[in-house]
């Protein structure tokens, strides 16, 4: 809430590229430091805090920029693509991460991440923005940017809270999401501890459980790219998914392992479906209510 007004007033593309460059510097610094120094917990703690803080700004900038790149009328396809990329990367990188963890030194891992992040900077810099603005509009934007001081910033923050107070639908859906996302983090830790301590279960089996979920997400994203879900059915489908997801989480550790795999596969597919429908609905609503800029 505090960072969003700053991002809204600037170019989202510049934020994305600039934050990735900052991450490159952080990872490169850590790689160089490790070459000549012993392990220091405080430094790793500071690095984690820095990366986490940068990630908050990055996710906000990405969330604001990505809808602008989707042509009007193609929201579901656009978010289906976005929801498919993440699980595909998890499926590919999970075994790769295990290999790197065992075979590659920590400093080389930091250098590798810095290089990959730099590659993303190059790709992001090549993305073209197609948002026509008149010269008058550009002049107004420059004037607003020049006059954007702390007083205006406070007004924007107040306006954001006022908007959430007025828009009950958006406030309620993201309140629900914040609670469930927070609980899911704790659930994931509990599941990992269960697999590490329960006889007959192993960490490798936990990895297959995660893979089943990611495969479900990929297939669901591909399906939604092909099939347009009618607007009048989206609310009912999303509500069903939320109820099913919570019941599946409750039952997960009480069923045999094959049913656990099916459980996670279904949750992965339905989770991507609800996320795509939610983002499609919210972004379409924001476009309709915000009007022309």
Secondary structure, DSSP 8 states (H G I E B T S, - for coil): -TTHHHHHTS-HHHHHHHHHHHHHHHHHHHHHHHHHS---HHHHHHHHHHHHHHHHHHHHHHHHHHHHHS-TT-HHHHHHHHHHHHHHHHHHHHHHHHHHHHHS-HHHHHHHHHHHHHHHHHHHHT--------HHHHHHHHHHHHT--HHHHHHHHHHHHHHHHH-HHHHHHHHHHHHHHHHHHHHHHHHHHHHHHSTT--HHHHHHHHHHHHHHHHHHHHHHHHS---HHHHHHHHHHHHHHHHHHHHHGGGS-HHHHHHHHHHHHHHHHHHHHHHHHHHHHHHHHHH---
